[in-house]
Amino acid sequence: MSSTFKILFYIRRNYLNRDKKAPIMIRVTIDGRMVQFNSKLDIEPQCWNSKKQRADGSGKQVKMFNTLLENIKYTLQHHFHEIACEEAPTPEKVRDSFLGVTDKGNTLMQLFGRHLDNLKNIVGKGMAQATYDKYDITYRRLKEFMKSRYNLSDIPLRDIKNIFVVDFENYLIQTHDYGKNTRAKFLQRFHSVILIARRNNWIKTDPFEHFVIGSQKVDRGYLTQAEVDAIWNKELKVARLEKARDAFIFACYTGLAYVDVCHLKKANIVTINGEKWIRTRRQKTDTLVEVPLLKIPESIIEKYKGYVLPDDALIPISSNQKVNAYLKEIADLCGIQKNLSYHLARHTFATTITLSKGVSMESVSKMLGHTKITTTQIYARILNSKVKEEMKLVETALENAV
């Protein structure tokens, strides 16, 4: 036997707020049984049309307001039908489902919040702070999206459908103008939380099942050996630029990321079979990294040996933001047209300093602290200089064969 389901919007004219607006209430009725609750929307009493249950007028703001009411109505209907498919619907169940209240507390933001707490506990114990921060901003973007699109602070996991994912991606485009790869990262982190719900059987289907998280390949920039030499040999008369240059070149010849250079201490320089090495752990993955200390980075360490540096640092280095700004100045002074950033040094180490000079993929992967060889393969570029060298060998072999 089907249930009668009705939704009514009305205002409480006797409960005006400080802005002289009345709250808009929702009345849900199922088979004569009724429940009332606040929609969290308000309006000037004179602008409310009780008969139409809408705001009067034809302006853009009025249309947006009425569309929001339609969305609430549609969402309530959706909750009613979802509940009716599994059990006898009641006004209280529809209200609680709409407001994100469930018996088990299995809602998106509650689950995501627990996941954030779990991640926070392992920061510095196999996971970097930056990774936690990325999940945190994903949490905040989802919260903003639900408030903007559905006027909700949370949503039951079972109510997240494919259209929710599509709408979230559109929100990231329209509101924040994120590029394709940035959106893909947000969606991947969102999906990882959904998979937790799926593994715990809190949802029956994956809303991402028919959704393709698209990304595009990005050519990771790097410097040629001539450009590295130009920066290293450039006479810089400004101390802040000289320190930024030294820190950058240090990374070009060690492959260490910014945060790992910041944490280098004297104790990280070790002797193995009579040779000096850098031994440290990547903060991002907690992977052990061992890199031979070449002459240029060793000379940079020697240069600052007498300096009193904070936290017993090995070399002076400013904040990542400042270093990147200084590197832009250095690029201009050296006539380099590329977008110079500190992370470019790591790419340069992988491409120009090692792989292009014949260092094996496996060795480079180990020095970079990669956990997968496929990550290192991104840097396996075919440089024109390398092709030229190898073709000379072919030419010589052909000439000797004649």
C-alpha contacts under 8 A as a table, 3 or more apart, distances in Angstrom:
res1	aa1	res2	aa2	distance
3	S	30	I	6.46
3	S	31	D	5.89
4	T	29	T	7.75
4	T	30	I	5.38
4	T	31	D	5.09
4	T	32	G	7.93
5	F	28	V	7.46
5	F	29	T	5.77
5	F	30	I	4.68
5	F	31	D	6.83
6	K	28	V	5.85
6	K	29	T	5.08
6	K	30	I	6.56
7	I	26	I	7.03
7	I	27	R	5.75
7	I	28	V	4.84
7	I	29	T	6.52
7	I	73	K	7.19
8	L	26	I	5.80
8	L	27	R	4.99
8	L	28	V	6.59
8	L	53	Q	7.49
9	F	24	I	6.63
9	F	25	M	5.69
9	F	26	I	4.88
9	F	27	R	6.40
9	F	53	Q	5.62
10	Y	24	I	5.66
10	Y	25	M	5.32
10	Y	26	I	6.68
10	Y	27	R	7.95
10	Y	50	S	6.59
10	Y	53	Q	6.58
11	I	22	A	6.03
11	I	23	P	5.63
11	I	24	I	4.48
11	I	25	M	5.71
11	I	45	P	7.59
11	I	48	W	7.91
12	R	15	Y	5.66
12	R	16	L	7.65
12	R	22	A	5.71
12	R	23	P	5.86
12	R	24	I	6.80
12	R	25	M	7.24
13	R	16	L	6.47
13	R	22	A	5.57
13	R	23	P	7.84
13	R	45	P	6.49
14	N	22	A	7.60
15	Y	22	A	6.02
15	Y	23	P	7.21
16	L	19	D	7.52
16	L	20	K	5.12
16	L	21	K	5.06
16	L	22	A	4.63
16	L	23	P	7.17
17	N	20	K	5.23
17	N	21	K	5.49
17	N	22	A	6.56
18	R	21	K	7.38
20	K	44	E	6.57
21	K	42	D	5.74
21	K	43	I	4.89
21	K	44	E	4.51
21	K	45	P	6.56
22	A	42	D	5.25
22	A	43	I	5.41
22	A	44	E	6.09
22	A	45	P	6.11
23	P	38	N	7.08
23	P	39	S	7.63
23	P	40	K	7.03
23	P	41	L	5.99
23	P	42	D	4.24
23	P	43	I	6.63
24	I	38	N	6.40
24	I	39	S	5.82
24	I	40	K	7.05
24	I	41	L	5.54
24	I	42	D	5.30
24	I	43	I	7.17
25	M	36	Q	6.87
25	M	37	F	5.75
25	M	38	N	4.60
25	M	39	S	5.44
26	I	36	Q	5.56
26	I	37	F	5.41
26	I	38	N	6.07
26	I	39	S	6.04
27	R	34	M	6.84
27	R	35	V	5.79
27	R	36	Q	4.44
27	R	37	F	6.74
28	V	34	M	5.69
28	V	35	V	5.48
28	V	36	Q	6.40
28	V	91	P	5.82
28	V	95	R	7.72
29	T	32	G	5.92
29	T	33	R	5.41
29	T	34	M	4.35
29	T	35	V	6.61
29	T	91	P	6.05
30	I	33	R	5.22
30	I	34	M	6.53
30	I	89	P	7.73
30	I	90	T	6.30
30	I	91	P	5.93
33	R	90	T	7.70
33	R	91	P	6.86
34	M	91	P	6.08
35	V	91	P	5.76
35	V	92	E	6.50
35	V	95	R	7.77
37	F	95	R	7.83
38	N	41	L	7.65
40	K	151	N	7.94
43	I	47	C	6.90
43	I	48	W	6.99
43	I	55	A	7.98
44	E	47	C	5.42
44	E	48	W	6.90
45	P	48	W	5.44
47	C	55	A	5.66
47	C	56	D	5.39
47	C	57	G	7.81
48	W	53	Q	7.29
48	W	54	R	6.16
48	W	55	A	4.72
48	W	56	D	5.92
49	N	52	K	5.54
49	N	53	Q	5.58
49	N	54	R	5.39
49	N	55	A	5.73
49	N	56	D	5.84
50	S	53	Q	4.83
50	S	54	R	7.00
51	K	54	R	7.98
54	R	66	N	6.09
54	R	69	L	7.75
55	A	62	V	6.36
55	A	65	F	7.37
55	A	66	N	6.41
56	D	62	V	7.23
57	G	62	V	6.15
58	S	62	V	6.11
58	S	63	K	6.44
59	G	62	V	5.27
59	G	63	K	6.27
60	K	63	K	5.16
60	K	64	M	6.25
61	Q	64	M	5.11
61	Q	65	F	6.13
62	V	65	F	5.01
62	V	66	N	6.17
63	K	66	N	5.17
63	K	67	T	6.06
64	M	67	T	5.02
64	M	68	L	6.26
65	F	68	L	5.13
65	F	69	L	6.56
66	N	69	L	5.01
66	N	70	E	6.29
67	T	70	E	4.94
67	T	71	N	6.19
68	L	71	N	5.01
68	L	72	I	6.32
68	L	150	Y	7.50
68	L	151	N	7.99
69	L	72	I	5.08
69	L	73	K	6.25
70	E	73	K	5.00
70	E	74	Y	6.07
71	N	74	Y	5.02
71	N	75	T	6.04
71	N	150	Y	6.84
72	I	75	T	5.09
72	I	76	L	6.16
72	I	150	Y	7.01
73	K	76	L	5.18
73	K	77	Q	6.26
74	Y	77	Q	5.13
74	Y	78	H	6.16
75	T	78	H	4.94
75	T	79	H	6.23
75	T	98	F	7.30
76	L	79	H	5.10
76	L	80	F	6.22
76	L	94	V	6.84
76	L	95	R	7.84
76	L	98	F	6.33
77	Q	80	F	5.04
77	Q	81	H	6.31
78	H	81	H	5.31
78	H	82	E	6.14
79	H	82	E	5.07
79	H	83	I	6.15
79	H	94	V	5.90
79	H	97	S	6.52
79	H	98	F	6.63
79	H	159	D	7.59
80	F	83	I	5.33
80	F	84	A	6.06
80	F	89	P	6.63
80	F	94	V	5.69
81	H	84	A	4.94
81	H	85	C	6.24
82	E	85	C	5.42
82	E	86	E	7.09
83	I	86	E	5.45
83	I	87	E	5.87
83	I	88	A	7.14
83	I	89	P	5.77
83	I	93	K	7.78
83	I	94	V	7.51
84	A	87	E	5.29
84	A	88	A	5.65
84	A	89	P	5.30
89	P	93	K	6.52
89	P	94	V	7.13
90	T	93	K	5.23
90	T	94	V	6.38
91	P	94	V	5.16
91	P	95	R	6.08
92	E	95	R	5.03
92	E	96	D	5.99
93	K	96	D	5.14
93	K	97	S	5.95
94	V	97	S	5.16
94	V	98	F	6.06
95	R	98	F	5.12
95	R	99	L	6.13
96	D	99	L	5.06
96	D	100	G	5.97
96	D	101	V	4.71
96	D	102	T	6.55
97	S	100	G	5.06
97	S	101	V	5.66
97	S	102	T	6.49
97	S	155	I	7.73
97	S	156	P	6.60
98	F	101	V	7.56
98	F	155	I	7.28
99	L	152	L	7.12
99	L	153	S	7.91
99	L	154	D	7.12
99	L	155	I	7.12
100	G	107	T	6.39
100	G	153	S	7.90
100	G	154	D	5.40
100	G	155	I	4.68
100	G	156	P	5.16
101	V	105	G	6.52
101	V	107	T	7.70
101	V	156	P	7.32
102	T	105	G	4.95
102	T	106	N	6.54
102	T	107	T	7.55
102	T	156	P	7.20
103	D	106	N	7.89
105	G	110	Q	7.12
106	N	110	Q	6.81
106	N	111	L	6.62
106	N	156	P	6.17
106	N	157	L	6.13
106	N	202	W	7.06
107	T	110	Q	5.35
107	T	111	L	6.12
107	T	154	D	6.62
107	T	155	I	5.50
107	T	156	P	4.12
107	T	157	L	4.94
108	L	111	L	5.30
108	L	112	F	6.01
108	L	154	D	6.43
108	L	155	I	5.80
108	L	156	P	6.10
108	L	157	L	5.40
109	M	112	F	4.90
109	M	113	G	5.78
109	M	139	Y	7.49
109	M	143	K	7.66
109	M	154	D	5.80
109	M	155	I	7.39
110	Q	113	G	5.04
110	Q	114	R	6.29
111	L	114	R	5.16
111	L	115	H	6.19
111	L	193	V	7.38
111	L	197	A	7.94
112	F	115	H	4.94
112	F	116	L	6.17
112	F	139	Y	6.84
112	F	193	V	6.31
113	G	116	L	5.05
113	G	117	D	6.31
113	G	139	Y	7.85
114	R	117	D	5.04
114	R	118	N	6.29
115	H	118	N	5.08
115	H	119	L	6.24
115	H	193	V	7.42
116	L	119	L	5.05
116	L	120	K	6.09
116	L	132	Y	7.28
116	L	135	Y	7.12
116	L	136	D	6.91
117	D	120	K	5.11
117	D	121	N	6.48
118	N	121	N	5.34
118	N	122	I	7.00
119	L	122	I	5.44
119	L	123	V	6.53
119	L	127	M	7.85
119	L	132	Y	6.28
120	K	123	V	5.36
120	K	132	Y	6.61
122	I	125	K	4.88
122	I	126	G	6.50
122	I	127	M	6.08
123	V	126	G	6.78
123	V	127	M	4.95
123	V	128	A	5.50
123	V	129	Q	5.61
123	V	132	Y	7.30
124	G	127	M	5.58
124	G	128	A	5.76
124	G	129	Q	7.04
124	G	283	Q	6.96
124	G	286	D	7.94
125	K	128	A	7.94
125	K	286	D	7.27
126	G	283	Q	7.63
126	G	284	K	7.37
126	G	285	T	5.62
126	G	286	D	4.98
127	M	131	T	6.83
127	M	132	Y	7.81
127	M	283	Q	7.20
127	M	284	K	5.82
127	M	285	T	5.88
127	M	286	D	7.04
128	A	131	T	5.40
128	A	132	Y	6.86
128	A	283	Q	5.63
128	A	284	K	4.50
128	A	285	T	6.90
129	Q	132	Y	5.17
129	Q	133	D	6.22
129	Q	284	K	7.91
130	A	133	D	4.97
130	A	134	K	6.30
130	A	284	K	7.78
131	T	134	K	5.20
131	T	135	Y	6.58
131	T	284	K	7.75
132	Y	135	Y	5.25
132	Y	136	D	6.15
133	D	136	D	4.90
133	D	137	I	6.25
134	K	137	I	5.31
134	K	138	T	6.29
135	Y	138	T	5.00
135	Y	139	Y	6.23
135	Y	189	R	6.51
136	D	139	Y	5.08
136	D	140	R	6.39
137	I	140	R	4.94
137	I	141	R	6.06
138	T	141	R	5.10
138	T	142	L	6.21
138	T	186	F	5.83
138	T	189	R	7.10
138	T	190	F	7.05
139	Y	142	L	5.27
139	Y	143	K	6.30
140	R	143	K	5.02
140	R	144	E	6.19
141	R	144	E	5.08
141	R	145	F	6.05
142	L	145	F	5.00
142	L	146	M	6.21
142	L	168	F	7.42
143	K	146	M	5.38
143	K	147	K	6.34
143	K	153	S	6.52
143	K	154	D	7.46
144	E	147	K	5.28
144	E	148	S	6.09
145	F	148	S	5.12
145	F	149	R	5.81
145	F	150	Y	7.90
145	F	168	F	6.59
145	F	171	Y	6.65
146	M	149	R	5.25
146	M	150	Y	5.24
146	M	151	N	6.10
146	M	152	L	5.40
146	M	153	S	6.43
146	M	154	D	7.19
147	K	150	Y	5.68
147	K	151	N	4.13
147	K	152	L	4.91
147	K	153	S	5.93
148	S	151	N	5.75
152	L	155	I	7.08
155	I	159	D	6.79
155	I	160	I	7.44
156	P	159	D	5.44
156	P	160	I	7.14
157	L	160	I	5.55
157	L	197	A	7.64
157	L	202	W	7.25
157	L	203	I	6.53
158	R	161	K	7.88
158	R	202	W	7.35
158	R	203	I	5.41
158	R	204	K	7.68
160	I	163	I	7.98
160	I	164	F	5.93
160	I	165	V	7.82
160	I	207	P	6.51
161	K	164	F	5.39
161	K	165	V	6.98
161	K	207	P	4.84
162	N	165	V	5.26
162	N	166	V	6.37
162	N	207	P	4.60
162	N	208	F	6.20
162	N	209	E	7.91
162	N	210	H	7.43
162	N	211	F	7.11
163	I	166	V	4.93
163	I	167	D	5.97
164	F	167	D	5.12
164	F	168	F	6.12
165	V	168	F	5.07
165	V	169	E	6.34
165	V	207	P	7.18
165	V	208	F	7.15
165	V	211	F	7.95
166	V	169	E	5.27
166	V	170	N	6.31
166	V	211	F	7.97
167	D	170	N	5.03
167	D	171	Y	6.11
168	F	171	Y	4.98
168	F	172	L	6.35
169	E	172	L	5.10
169	E	173	I	6.44
169	E	183	R	6.84
169	E	187	L	7.53
170	N	173	I	5.05
170	N	174	Q	6.00
171	Y	174	Q	5.18
171	Y	175	T	5.51
171	Y	176	H	7.40
172	L	175	T	5.67
172	L	176	H	5.26
172	L	177	D	6.32
172	L	178	Y	6.00
172	L	183	R	6.74
173	I	176	H	5.73
173	I	177	D	4.45
173	I	178	Y	5.41
173	I	179	G	7.45
173	I	183	R	7.85
174	Q	177	D	5.65
178	Y	182	T	5.95
178	Y	183	R	6.03
179	G	182	T	5.36
179	G	183	R	6.16
180	K	183	R	5.22
180	K	184	A	6.19
180	K	214	G	6.97
180	K	215	S	5.71
180	K	216	Q	7.07
181	N	184	A	4.93
181	N	185	K	6.42
181	N	214	G	7.50
181	N	215	S	4.95
181	N	216	Q	6.44
182	T	185	K	5.25
182	T	186	F	6.56
183	R	186	F	5.15
183	R	187	L	6.20
184	A	187	L	5.12
184	A	188	Q	6.03
184	A	213	I	5.71
184	A	214	G	6.21
184	A	215	S	6.10
185	K	188	Q	5.06
185	K	189	R	6.26
186	F	189	R	5.34
186	F	190	F	6.24
187	L	190	F	4.96
187	L	191	H	5.96
187	L	213	I	7.03
188	Q	191	H	4.98
188	Q	192	S	6.19
188	Q	213	I	7.54
189	R	192	S	5.11
189	R	193	V	6.77
190	F	193	V	5.46
190	F	194	I	6.55
191	H	194	I	4.88
191	H	195	L	6.14
191	H	208	F	7.09
192	S	195	L	5.12
192	S	196	I	6.62
193	V	196	I	5.18
193	V	197	A	6.77
194	I	197	A	5.15
194	I	198	R	6.28
194	I	206	D	7.26
195	L	198	R	4.80
195	L	199	R	6.06
195	L	206	D	7.50
196	I	199	R	5.23
196	I	200	N	6.34
197	A	200	N	5.17
197	A	201	N	6.22
197	A	202	W	5.17
197	A	203	I	6.14
198	R	201	N	5.05
198	R	202	W	5.99
198	R	203	I	5.41
198	R	204	K	6.87
198	R	205	T	7.19
198	R	206	D	6.83
199	R	202	W	7.74
200	N	203	I	7.91
201	N	204	K	6.43
203	I	206	D	7.36
205	T	209	E	7.71
206	D	209	E	5.26
207	P	210	H	7.35
207	P	211	F	7.64
208	F	211	F	4.84
208	F	212	V	7.57
220	R	347	H	7.06
220	R	379	Y	7.77
221	G	344	L	6.50
221	G	347	H	6.88
221	G	348	T	7.86
222	Y	344	L	5.76
222	Y	345	A	7.23
222	Y	347	H	5.49
222	Y	348	T	4.64
222	Y	351	T	7.13
222	Y	352	T	7.55
223	L	226	A	7.94
223	L	227	E	5.78
223	L	228	V	6.25
223	L	344	L	7.66
223	L	345	A	7.86
223	L	348	T	5.51
223	L	352	T	7.05
224	T	227	E	5.19
224	T	228	V	6.32
224	T	348	T	7.54
224	T	352	T	6.11
225	Q	228	V	5.05
225	Q	229	D	6.11
225	Q	352	T	6.36
225	Q	353	I	7.51
226	A	229	D	5.12
226	A	230	A	6.11
227	E	230	A	4.96
227	E	231	I	6.33
227	E	336	I	7.24
228	V	231	I	5.34
228	V	232	W	6.21
228	V	249	I	7.44
228	V	252	C	7.99
229	D	232	W	5.00
229	D	233	N	5.92
230	A	233	N	5.33
230	A	234	K	5.94
230	A	334	C	6.56
231	I	234	K	5.26
231	I	245	R	7.18
231	I	330	I	7.47
231	I	331	A	7.81
231	I	334	C	6.40
232	W	245	R	7.26
232	W	246	D	7.64
232	W	249	I	6.81
234	K	334	C	7.12
236	L	239	A	7.49
236	L	241	L	6.71
236	L	242	E	5.66
237	K	241	L	7.93
237	K	242	E	7.32
238	V	241	L	5.50
238	V	242	E	6.27
239	A	242	E	5.02
239	A	243	K	6.19
240	R	243	K	5.29
240	R	244	A	6.21
240	R	326	Y	7.58
241	L	244	A	5.06
241	L	245	R	6.01
241	L	326	Y	5.87
241	L	327	L	7.48
241	L	329	E	7.91
241	L	330	I	6.95
242	E	245	R	5.07
242	E	246	D	6.17
243	K	246	D	5.10
243	K	247	A	6.18
243	K	316	P	6.63
243	K	317	I	6.82
244	A	247	A	5.19
244	A	248	F	6.13
244	A	317	I	6.61
244	A	318	S	7.45
244	A	323	V	5.67
244	A	326	Y	6.57
244	A	327	L	6.85
245	R	248	F	5.08
245	R	249	I	6.11
245	R	327	L	7.08
245	R	330	I	7.52
246	D	249	I	5.21
246	D	250	F	5.99
246	D	300	I	6.57
247	A	250	F	5.03
247	A	251	A	6.44
247	A	315	I	7.17
247	A	316	P	7.36
247	A	317	I	6.36
248	F	251	A	5.21
248	F	252	C	6.32
248	F	342	Y	6.05
248	F	345	A	6.24
249	I	252	C	4.81
249	I	253	Y	6.44
249	I	297	P	7.38
249	I	345	A	7.12
250	F	253	Y	5.49
250	F	254	T	6.24
250	F	296	I	7.39
250	F	297	P	4.90
250	F	300	I	7.06
251	A	254	T	4.97
251	A	255	G	5.12
251	A	256	L	5.35
251	A	257	A	7.08
251	A	258	Y	7.88
251	A	261	V	7.61
251	A	345	A	5.47
251	A	346	R	6.25
251	A	349	F	7.49
252	C	255	G	5.73
252	C	256	L	7.98
252	C	345	A	4.40
252	C	346	R	5.92
252	C	347	H	7.95
252	C	348	T	5.87
252	C	349	F	4.88
252	C	353	I	7.47
253	Y	294	L	7.09
253	Y	296	I	7.41
253	Y	297	P	6.46
253	Y	349	F	5.82
253	Y	353	I	6.80
254	T	291	V	6.48
254	T	292	P	7.83
254	T	293	L	7.33
254	T	294	L	7.97
254	T	297	P	7.42
254	T	346	R	7.83
254	T	349	F	6.78
255	G	345	A	6.83
255	G	346	R	4.50
255	G	347	H	7.58
255	G	348	T	7.89
255	G	349	F	5.16
255	G	350	A	6.91
255	G	367	M	7.36
255	G	368	L	6.07
256	L	260	D	6.04
256	L	261	V	6.17
256	L	346	R	6.25
256	L	368	L	7.01
257	A	260	D	5.32
257	A	261	V	6.34
257	A	343	H	6.56
257	A	346	R	6.40
258	Y	261	V	5.26
258	Y	262	C	6.32
258	Y	320	N	7.16
258	Y	342	Y	6.82
258	Y	343	H	6.99
259	V	262	C	5.07
259	V	263	H	6.53
259	V	283	Q	7.23
260	D	263	H	5.23
260	D	264	L	6.43
260	D	280	T	7.96
260	D	281	R	7.73
260	D	282	R	6.15
260	D	283	Q	6.48
261	V	264	L	5.25
262	C	313	A	6.96
262	C	317	I	6.86
263	H	313	A	6.75
264	L	268	N	6.23
264	L	280	T	7.51
264	L	313	A	5.96
264	L	314	L	5.73
265	K	268	N	5.42
265	K	269	I	7.64
265	K	312	D	6.04
265	K	313	A	5.17
265	K	314	L	5.13
266	K	269	I	5.72
266	K	312	D	7.52
266	K	313	A	7.47
266	K	314	L	6.00
267	A	270	V	7.09
268	N	278	I	5.62
268	N	279	R	5.15
268	N	280	T	5.93
269	I	276	K	6.63
269	I	277	W	5.74
269	I	278	I	4.83
269	I	279	R	6.34
270	V	276	K	5.69
270	V	277	W	5.32
270	V	278	I	6.28
270	V	279	R	6.72
271	T	274	G	5.75
271	T	275	E	5.29
271	T	276	K	4.54
271	T	277	W	6.00
272	I	275	E	5.26
272	I	276	K	6.34
272	I	277	W	6.78
275	E	292	P	7.60
275	E	293	L	7.98
276	K	292	P	6.33
276	K	293	L	5.54
277	W	290	E	6.57
277	W	291	V	5.54
277	W	292	P	4.31
277	W	293	L	4.83
278	I	289	V	7.74
278	I	290	E	5.53
278	I	291	V	5.15
278	I	292	P	6.23
278	I	293	L	6.13
279	R	288	L	7.36
279	R	289	V	5.73
279	R	290	E	4.53
279	R	291	V	6.69
280	T	288	L	5.99
280	T	289	V	5.34
280	T	290	E	6.65
281	R	286	D	5.37
281	R	287	T	5.25
281	R	288	L	4.44
281	R	289	V	5.52
282	R	285	T	5.68
282	R	286	D	4.90
282	R	287	T	5.30
282	R	288	L	6.57
282	R	289	V	6.79
282	R	369	G	6.78
283	Q	286	D	5.24
283	Q	287	T	7.74
287	T	369	G	5.77
287	T	370	H	7.69
287	T	371	T	7.57
288	L	369	G	6.55
289	V	366	K	6.84
289	V	367	M	5.69
289	V	368	L	6.87
289	V	369	G	5.34
290	E	366	K	7.64
290	E	367	M	5.84
291	V	367	M	5.52
293	L	297	P	6.60
293	L	298	E	6.15
294	L	297	P	5.87
294	L	298	E	6.11
295	K	298	E	5.03
295	K	299	S	6.04
296	I	299	S	5.12
296	I	300	I	6.45
297	P	300	I	5.00
297	P	301	I	6.40
298	E	301	I	5.14
298	E	302	E	6.28
299	S	302	E	4.97
299	S	303	K	6.06
300	I	303	K	5.00
300	I	304	Y	6.73
300	I	315	I	7.59
301	I	304	Y	5.56
301	I	305	K	6.17
301	I	314	L	6.49
301	I	315	I	6.17
302	E	305	K	4.99
303	K	306	G	7.71
304	Y	307	Y	5.29
304	Y	314	L	7.65
304	Y	315	I	6.16
304	Y	316	P	7.68
305	K	314	L	7.76
308	V	312	D	7.65
309	L	312	D	5.69
309	L	313	A	5.59
309	L	314	L	7.58
309	L	315	I	7.45
309	L	316	P	6.57
310	P	313	A	5.98
313	A	316	P	6.91
317	I	323	V	7.53
318	S	322	K	6.16
318	S	323	V	5.89
319	S	322	K	5.26
319	S	323	V	6.12
320	N	323	V	5.14
320	N	324	N	6.12
320	N	342	Y	7.49
321	Q	324	N	5.31
321	Q	325	A	6.33
322	K	325	A	5.03
322	K	326	Y	6.17
323	V	326	Y	5.07
323	V	327	L	6.09
323	V	341	S	7.88
323	V	342	Y	7.09
324	N	327	L	5.02
324	N	328	K	6.48
324	N	340	L	7.18
324	N	341	S	5.02
324	N	342	Y	6.01
325	A	328	K	5.32
325	A	329	E	6.88
326	Y	329	E	5.17
326	Y	330	I	6.36
327	L	330	I	4.86
327	L	331	A	6.07
327	L	340	L	5.87
327	L	341	S	6.35
327	L	342	Y	7.66
328	K	331	A	5.13
328	K	332	D	6.46
328	K	339	N	7.19
328	K	340	L	5.83
328	K	341	S	7.51
329	E	332	D	5.21
329	E	333	L	6.34
330	I	333	L	5.03
330	I	334	C	6.14
331	A	334	C	5.13
331	A	335	G	5.98
331	A	336	I	4.90
331	A	337	Q	6.96
331	A	338	K	7.50
331	A	339	N	7.98
331	A	340	L	6.55
332	D	335	G	5.08
332	D	336	I	6.13
332	D	337	Q	7.45
333	L	336	I	7.81
340	L	344	L	6.56
341	S	344	L	5.35
341	S	345	A	7.52
342	Y	345	A	5.68
342	Y	346	R	7.77
343	H	346	R	5.46
343	H	347	H	6.89
344	L	347	H	5.10
344	L	348	T	6.10
345	A	348	T	4.91
345	A	349	F	6.16
346	R	349	F	5.13
346	R	350	A	6.37
347	H	350	A	5.17
347	H	351	T	6.12
347	H	379	Y	7.16
348	T	351	T	5.16
348	T	352	T	5.27
348	T	353	I	6.47
349	F	352	T	5.82
349	F	353	I	4.71
349	F	354	T	6.10
350	A	353	I	6.32
350	A	354	T	5.55
350	A	355	L	6.08
350	A	364	V	6.63
350	A	368	L	7.84
350	A	376	T	7.96
350	A	379	Y	6.21
351	T	354	T	5.98
351	T	355	L	5.22
351	T	356	S	5.87
351	T	379	Y	5.76
351	T	380	A	6.77
351	T	381	R	6.79
352	T	355	L	6.47
352	T	356	S	5.34
352	T	357	K	7.14
353	I	356	S	6.74
353	I	357	K	6.57
354	T	357	K	5.30
354	T	358	G	6.55
354	T	359	V	5.17
354	T	364	V	6.89
355	L	358	G	5.32
355	L	359	V	5.00
355	L	360	S	6.56
355	L	361	M	6.89
355	L	364	V	7.24
355	L	380	A	6.85
356	S	359	V	7.36
356	S	381	R	7.87
356	S	383	L	7.18
356	S	386	K	6.47
359	V	363	S	6.71
359	V	364	V	6.80
360	S	363	S	5.32
360	S	364	V	6.33
361	M	364	V	5.19
361	M	365	S	6.02
361	M	373	I	7.67
361	M	376	T	7.06
361	M	377	Q	7.37
361	M	380	A	7.98
362	E	365	S	5.10
362	E	366	K	6.26
362	E	373	I	7.07
363	S	366	K	5.12
363	S	367	M	6.25
364	V	367	M	5.12
364	V	368	L	6.08
364	V	376	T	7.36
365	S	368	L	5.21
365	S	369	G	6.19
365	S	370	H	5.39
365	S	371	T	7.92
365	S	372	K	7.76
365	S	373	I	6.15
365	S	375	T	7.99
365	S	376	T	5.53
366	K	369	G	5.14
366	K	370	H	6.32
367	M	370	H	7.85
370	H	373	I	6.85
370	H	375	T	6.65
370	H	376	T	6.92
371	T	375	T	7.87
372	K	375	T	5.60
372	K	376	T	7.31
373	I	376	T	5.24
373	I	377	Q	6.40
374	T	377	Q	4.98
374	T	378	I	6.99
375	T	378	I	5.82
376	T	379	Y	5.73
376	T	380	A	7.27
377	Q	380	A	5.09
378	I	381	R	7.73
382	I	386	K	6.92
382	I	387	V	7.08
383	L	386	K	5.21
383	L	387	V	6.36
384	N	387	V	5.08
384	N	388	K	6.08
385	S	388	K	5.06
385	S	389	E	6.25
386	K	389	E	5.18
386	K	390	E	6.27
387	V	390	E	5.22
387	V	391	M	6.04
388	K	391	M	5.18
388	K	392	K	6.23
389	E	392	K	5.22
389	E	393	L	6.72
390	E	393	L	5.21
390	E	394	V	6.60
391	M	394	V	4.89
391	M	395	E	6.15
392	K	395	E	4.93
392	K	396	T	6.13
393	L	396	T	5.11
393	L	397	A	6.17
394	V	397	A	5.10
394	V	398	L	6.20
395	E	398	L	5.14
395	E	399	E	6.25
396	T	399	E	5.13
396	T	400	N	6.22
397	A	400	N	5.19
397	A	401	A	6.22
398	L	401	A	5.10
398	L	402	V	6.65
399	E	402	V	5.45
